[in-house]
Amino acid sequence: MKKRTAFVGAILSLIPFGQPILMKTGVLLSTTGSILYVPEKSQAQGGDFYYNRGVNKYDSGDYYGAISDYTKAIEINPNESQAYLNRGFAKGKLKDYYGAISDFTNAININPQYAKAYYNRAWNKAKLKDYYGSISDNTKAIEINPNYTGAFRNRGIDKKLIGDLKGACSDWGKASVLGDNVSAKLIKDQCER
């Protein structure tokens, strides 16, 4: 290592001051005070960098790129429930419902009071026609957050799909009282006959 450092120093001493030097990791100006530019890949020191980049990729529709960045954020900080949640969103967008359910389960294991993770796991279970599993997860989301209108609405949809129209109308009624217009329309279309 000392020989390499001496060699680099000797090479740098041959270049006139102020001339840019292109290196693999960036640009170095050979002045008395050296300035090193390090590309963003090298700047990434924590999971926040990858998490935020994953958010940007997700927002731009690059779900595979988002999954990759959320995975790196999770590798750096395995207890980041939000990274699991967001990676689950991206997997759901790609119709990888089992992968999404796994990520939402990991988020729940980290934070058992994460209503949003239960709600989203329920949505993915419903996509797989696991309506009873979806009802169970929406029920848990409602236990954690009694004003979770989406969980009431979706639990009602699941109940209708298993033949429990009375239970569906009850859930839609609760969601409607909480201000959910979709549930109000479902009541009008399905329950007022």
MARDO-616045 format. One record per residue: residue number from 1; x, y, z of N, C-alpha, C in turn. Coordinates in pm, whole numbers, always signed. Each point is the difference from the previous one (the first is absolute). Layout:
N
[NUM,[X,Y,Z],[X,Y,Z],[X,Y,Z]]
...
# end
This chain:
193
[1,[+82,-119,+0],[-82,+119,+0],[+86,+125,+0]]
[2,[+110,-2,+76],[+88,+117,+5],[+62,+27,-137]]
[3,[+34,-106,-76],[+58,+17,-132],[-100,+65,-94]]
[4,[-129,-44,+8],[-103,+56,-86],[-21,+147,+31]]
[5,[-4,+36,+128],[-18,+139,+40],[+117,+85,-50]]
[6,[+120,-52,+13],[+118,+73,-47],[-5,+16,-151]]
[7,[-44,-102,-70],[-9,+6,-145],[-102,+105,-44]]
[8,[-119,+0,+62],[-103,+99,-31],[+52,+140,+30]]
[9,[+68,+16,+111],[+57,+131,+35],[+102,+46,-103]]
[10,[+82,-92,-47],[+101,+34,-100],[-67,+42,-131]]
[11,[-103,-71,-41],[-72,+34,-123],[-65,+137,+14]]
[12,[-62,+24,+114],[-68,+128,+22],[+99,+117,-1]]
[13,[+121,-25,+45],[+99,+109,+4],[+45,+42,-140]]
[14,[-24,-84,-99],[+39,+31,-137],[-103,+87,-73]]
[15,[-119,+10,+54],[-108,+75,-66],[+2,+143,+50]]
[16,[-9,+98,-92],[+1,+141,+41],[-117,+32,+91]]
[17,[+20,+98,+91],[-106,+41,+91],[-121,+52,-76]]
[18,[-119,-33,+49],[-125,+49,-59],[-53,-86,-112]]
[19,[+75,-100,-44],[-46,-87,-106],[-94,-107,+59]]
[20,[-110,-27,-66],[-87,-106,+50],[+59,-138,-29]]
[21,[-20,-90,+92],[+45,-137,-17],[-125,-87,+8]]
[22,[-25,-79,-101],[-116,-88,+0],[+41,-132,+64]]
[23,[-76,-38,+99],[+26,-127,+68],[-130,-80,+1]]
[24,[+6,-126,+33],[-117,-86,+0],[-107,+51,+96]]
[25,[+37,+54,+115],[-98,+44,+98],[-38,+145,-13]]
[26,[+61,+75,-94],[-39,+139,-12],[+109,+85,-63]]
[27,[-2,+127,+31],[+96,+95,-56],[+79,+61,+114]]
[28,[+128,+12,-18],[+88,+59,+100],[+70,+117,-65]]
[29,[-4,+116,+61],[+75,+115,-50],[+132,+4,+75]]
[30,[+108,+6,-75],[+131,-3,+64],[+42,+141,+40]]
[31,[-47,+42,+114],[+40,+128,+58],[+52,-28,+138]]
[32,[+41,+105,+69],[+50,-22,+136],[-107,-60,+88]]
[33,[-123,+39,-19],[-112,-62,+72],[-74,-88,-99]]
[34,[+12,-127,+11],[-62,-91,-96],[-150,-8,+23]]
[35,[-73,-7,-109],[-145,-13,+6],[-36,-131,-67]]
[36,[-78,-79,+67],[-39,-129,-55],[-150,-2,-17]]
[37,[-43,-31,-120],[-142,-18,-26],[-27,-149,+1]]
[38,[-95,-43,+80],[-35,-140,+9],[-141,-17,-55]]
[39,[-20,-89,-96],[-133,-18,-55],[-99,-48,+105]]
[40,[-132,+13,-31],[-103,-31,+99],[+7,-144,+50]]
[41,[+44,-93,-84],[+9,-139,+45],[+96,-12,+117]]
[42,[+108,+73,-3],[+98,-6,+108],[-45,+79,+122]]
[43,[-90,+98,-20],[-47,+81,+112],[-99,-76,+88]]
[44,[-59,-105,-54],[-103,-73,+74],[+61,-67,+122]]
[45,[-26,+57,+115],[+57,-57,+122],[-105,-65,+87]]
[46,[-126,+34,-23],[-104,-56,+84],[-120,-42,-81]]
[47,[-89,-67,+66],[-121,-49,-64],[-91,+110,-50]]
[48,[+8,+120,+61],[-86,+110,-41],[+22,+36,-147]]
[49,[+123,-4,-45],[+30,+33,-140],[-77,-94,-93]]
[50,[+12,-132,+25],[-66,-98,-85],[-152,+8,+16]]
[51,[-46,+22,+122],[-144,+12,+24],[-57,+117,-81]]
[52,[+62,+117,+10],[-49,+118,-71],[+8,-18,-151]]
[53,[+107,-64,-47],[+12,-25,-143],[-107,-99,-45]]
[54,[-32,-96,+88],[-108,-95,-30],[-135,+71,-13]]
[55,[-25,+96,+89],[-123,+78,-8],[-8,+72,-134]]
[56,[+109,+63,-41],[+2,+72,-128],[-23,-95,-118]]
[57,[+62,-117,+5],[-19,-96,-108],[-144,-51,-3]]
[58,[-55,-27,+117],[-140,-44,+6],[-91,+106,-59]]
[59,[+20,+125,+42],[-84,+110,-49],[+10,+18,-151]]
[60,[+114,-36,-59],[+18,+13,-145],[-43,-126,-75]]
[61,[-48,-101,+73],[-47,-123,-64],[+105,-106,-20]]
[62,[+121,+21,+51],[+107,-99,-10],[-8,-92,+121]]
[63,[-94,-95,-5],[-25,-87,+116],[+115,-97,+26]]
[64,[+61,-50,-105],[+115,-90,+19],[+117,+75,+65]]
[65,[+25,+122,-46],[+105,+81,+60],[-30,+34,+144]]
[66,[-128,+29,+28],[-41,+30,+138],[+23,-120,+90]]
[67,[-38,-119,-49],[+20,-122,+79],[+148,-19,+30]]
[68,[+84,+22,-98],[+145,-15,+19],[+50,+96,+108]]
[69,[-43,+126,-6],[+47,+97,+99],[-58,-28,+139]]
[70,[-126,-39,+7],[-57,-34,+132],[+71,-122,+58]]
[71,[+38,-94,-86],[+74,-117,+47],[+133,+42,+61]]
[72,[+70,+92,-65],[+128,+49,+54],[-22,+73,+132]]
[73,[-107,+78,+9],[-30,+71,+125],[-28,-100,+112]]
[74,[-70,-109,-32],[-31,-104,+99],[+127,-73,+42]]
[75,[+91,-25,-96],[+127,-66,+34],[+79,+84,+100]]
[76,[-5,+132,-18],[+73,+90,+90],[-72,+12,+134]]
[77,[-132,+8,-3],[-79,+13,+123],[-117,-98,-6]]
[78,[+21,-124,+46],[-104,-103,-10],[-125,+26,+86]]
[79,[+4,+99,+86],[-115,+31,+85],[-79,+121,-49]]
[80,[+15,+35,-126],[-70,+114,-58],[-132,-48,-61]]
[81,[-107,+7,+79],[-129,-53,-46],[-54,+75,-121]]
[82,[+28,+129,-10],[-50,+79,-113],[+62,-46,-132]]
[83,[+126,-42,+2],[+63,-50,-122],[-67,-130,-45]]
[84,[-34,-87,+95],[-74,-122,-34],[-136,+35,-58]]
[85,[-69,+96,+63],[-132,+42,-47],[+9,+50,-144]]
[86,[+94,+89,-25],[+12,+57,-135],[+43,-103,-103]]
[87,[+87,-91,+40],[+39,-106,-94],[-121,-88,-31]]
[88,[-85,-21,+101],[-124,-74,-23],[-91,+71,-99]]
[89,[-9,+134,+10],[-79,+76,-98],[+51,-26,-141]]
[90,[+133,+9,-17],[+59,-19,-133],[-25,-141,-52]]
[91,[+12,-99,+88],[-26,-138,-43],[-146,-17,-38]]
[92,[-90,+63,+73],[-141,-5,-34],[-28,+60,-137]]
[93,[+68,+111,-32],[-16,+63,-131],[+42,-95,-112]]
[94,[+96,-87,+30],[+49,-97,-98],[-77,-132,+6]]
[95,[-108,-2,+79],[-87,-117,+18],[+73,-117,+67]]
[96,[+104,+30,+74],[+68,-101,+82],[-67,+4,+138]]
[97,[-122,-54,+5],[-80,+12,+121],[+60,-79,+117]]
[98,[+57,-116,-29],[+64,-77,+108],[+120,+74,+56]]
[99,[+81,+59,-87],[+115,+79,+45],[-44,+121,+82]]
[100,[-107,+64,-45],[-54,+116,+73],[-48,-42,+138]]
[101,[-73,-110,+6],[-50,-50,+129],[+117,-29,+94]]
[102,[+106,-58,-53],[+119,-29,+82],[+59,+129,+57]]
[103,[+10,+104,-84],[+56,+127,+49],[-91,+66,+103]]
[104,[-131,-4,-22],[-92,+58,+99],[+7,-78,+130]]
[105,[+18,-131,-9],[+15,-83,+121],[+127,+39,+75]]
[106,[+109,+24,-73],[+124,+44,+65],[-19,+135,+69]]
[107,[-72,+91,-64],[-28,+131,+61],[-81,-18,+129]]
[108,[-96,-92,-3],[-83,-28,+119],[+83,-64,+110]]
[109,[+91,-90,-38],[+87,-62,+101],[+87,+103,+71]]
[110,[+42,+103,-73],[+80,+107,+60],[-88,+91,+84]]
[111,[-118,+32,-52],[-92,+92,+68],[-140,-60,+0]]
[112,[-34,-77,+103],[-131,-68,+5],[-121,+95,+1]]
[113,[+22,+128,+21],[-110,+97,+0],[-7,+79,-130]]
[114,[+54,-53,-107],[+8,+68,-128],[-127,-29,-81]]
[115,[-104,+79,+23],[-130,-22,-64],[+11,+2,-152]]
[116,[+81,+89,-53],[+15,+11,-145],[+57,-128,-60]]
[117,[+88,-68,+72],[+56,-126,-50],[-107,-109,-2]]
[118,[-85,-5,+104],[-110,-98,+1],[-96,+28,-115]]
[119,[-34,+127,-19],[-93,+39,-105],[+53,-40,-138]]
[120,[+127,+27,-25],[+58,-32,-131],[+23,-149,-18]]
[121,[+29,-70,+108],[+10,-146,-10],[-137,-57,-35]]
[122,[-104,+57,+61],[-137,-43,-29],[-32,+19,-148]]
[123,[+37,+115,-54],[-29,+29,-141],[+64,-104,-90]]
[124,[+125,-35,+29],[+71,-99,-81],[-59,-140,+18]]
[125,[-45,-32,+120],[-66,-129,+21],[-130,-7,-80]]
[126,[-73,+110,-6],[-123,+2,-79],[+30,-22,-148]]
[127,[+112,+55,-48],[+39,-21,-139],[+22,-149,-29]]
[128,[+41,-74,+103],[+22,-144,-14],[-126,-81,+36]]
[129,[-111,+73,+20],[-130,-59,+35],[+1,-66,+139]]
[130,[+90,+43,+87],[+1,-44,+139],[-84,+101,+79]]
[131,[-131,-7,-20],[-89,+100,+60],[-5,-10,+152]]
[132,[+7,-122,+54],[-1,-13,+146],[+127,+59,+62]]
[133,[+113,-23,-65],[+125,+60,+46],[-4,+151,-9]]
[134,[-61,+51,-107],[-14,+143,-18],[-91,+60,+107]]
[135,[-110,-67,+27],[-92,+47,+105],[+72,+6,+134]]
[136,[+79,-103,+30],[+75,-4,+126],[+98,+116,+11]]
[137,[+73,+27,-107],[+97,+110,+3],[-68,+136,+8]]
[138,[-110,+18,-73],[-73,+127,+10],[-58,+19,+140]]
[139,[-45,-110,+61],[-51,+7,+137],[+110,+46,+95]]
[140,[+121,-52,-18],[+113,+41,+84],[+34,+147,-23]]
[141,[-4,+45,-125],[+25,+142,-30],[-103,+88,+69]]
[142,[-125,-44,+3],[-107,+76,+66],[+17,-1,+152]]
[143,[+46,-111,+55],[+27,-5,+145],[+107,+102,+38]]
[144,[+100,+13,-83],[+109,+95,+26],[-47,+143,-24]]
[145,[-74,+21,-109],[-49,+133,-37],[-150,-9,-29]]
[146,[-84,+26,+100],[-145,-15,-17],[-61,+95,-104]]
[147,[+76,+94,-52],[-52,+92,-103],[+58,-28,-138]]
[148,[+48,-120,-22],[+65,-37,-126],[-109,-31,-104]]
[149,[-43,+102,-71],[-111,-15,-93],[+28,-103,-110]]
[150,[+121,+1,-54],[+34,-96,-105],[-11,-144,+46]]
[151,[+37,-25,+125],[-9,-136,+54],[-146,-42,+16]]
[152,[-86,+91,+44],[-143,-32,+8],[-56,-29,-139]]
[153,[+32,+89,-95],[-52,-16,-137],[+46,-133,-59]]
[154,[+130,-28,+7],[+52,-122,-62],[-46,-126,+73]]
[155,[-14,+8,+132],[-52,-115,+73],[-144,-27,-44]]
[156,[-74,+107,-24],[-136,-16,-51],[-2,-67,-137]]
[157,[+91,+40,-86],[+8,-62,-133],[+31,-149,+15]]
[158,[+94,-34,+87],[+36,-140,+22],[-119,-78,+56]]
[159,[-72,+62,+93],[-117,-68,+58],[-105,-26,-107]]
[160,[-22,+96,-89],[-96,-22,-108],[+45,-116,-87]]
[161,[+130,-8,-28],[+52,-106,-87],[-13,-139,+62]]
[162,[-8,-9,+133],[-21,-132,+63],[-148,-24,+31]]
[163,[-86,+94,-43],[-144,-19,+17],[-61,+63,+124]]
[164,[+73,+83,+70],[-50,+66,+121],[-37,+145,-33]]
[165,[-113,+18,-70],[-42,+134,-40],[-37,+85,+120]]
[166,[-61,-60,+102],[-36,+76,+120],[+126,+57,+67]]
[167,[+103,-82,+14],[+127,+46,+59],[+66,+105,-88]]
[168,[-9,-18,-133],[+57,+97,-93],[-69,+135,+16]]
[169,[-132,-1,+4],[-75,+125,+15],[+33,+70,+131]]
[170,[+20,-78,+106],[+37,+56,+130],[+135,+71,-9]]
[171,[+98,-67,-62],[+133,+61,-14],[-5,+123,-88]]
[172,[-73,-6,-111],[-11,+117,-87],[-70,+115,+71]]
[173,[-97,-35,+86],[-67,+104,+78],[+97,+72,+93]]
[174,[+87,-76,+65],[+100,+62,+89],[+97,+88,-80]]
[175,[+43,-51,-115],[+92,+79,-84],[-69,+126,-51]]
[176,[-126,-14,-35],[-76,+115,-50],[-13,+108,+106]]
[177,[-29,-41,+124],[-9,+95,+112],[+133,+72,+20]]
[178,[+111,-70,-29],[+133,+60,+12],[+36,+88,-120]]
[179,[-92,+9,-96],[+21,+91,-113],[+40,-65,-131]]
[180,[-8,-133,-10],[+41,-69,-122],[-115,-1,-101]]
[181,[+15,+77,-106],[-104,+11,-103],[-19,-128,-80]]
[182,[+108,-76,-20],[-10,-127,-73],[-90,-95,+77]]
[183,[+16,-5,+132],[-84,-88,+81],[-145,+46,-1]]
[184,[-22,+130,-2],[-137,+52,-7],[-66,-46,-131]]
[185,[+76,+2,-108],[-54,-48,-129],[-25,-150,+4]]
[186,[+90,-76,+64],[-20,-144,+11],[-127,-30,+79]]
[187,[-26,+76,+106],[-122,-20,+78],[-123,+23,-90]]
[188,[+5,+109,-73],[-113,+35,-87],[-22,-108,-107]]
[189,[+110,-49,-59],[-11,-99,-108],[-27,-142,+49]]
[190,[+52,-36,+117],[-4,-141,+44],[-95,-28,+117]]
[191,[-21,+101,+84],[-70,-28,+126],[-142,+54,+5]]
[192,[-31,+101,-78],[-133,+62,+3],[-86,-57,-110]]
[193,[-44,-121,+17],[-83,-63,-103],[-133,-40,+55]]
# end
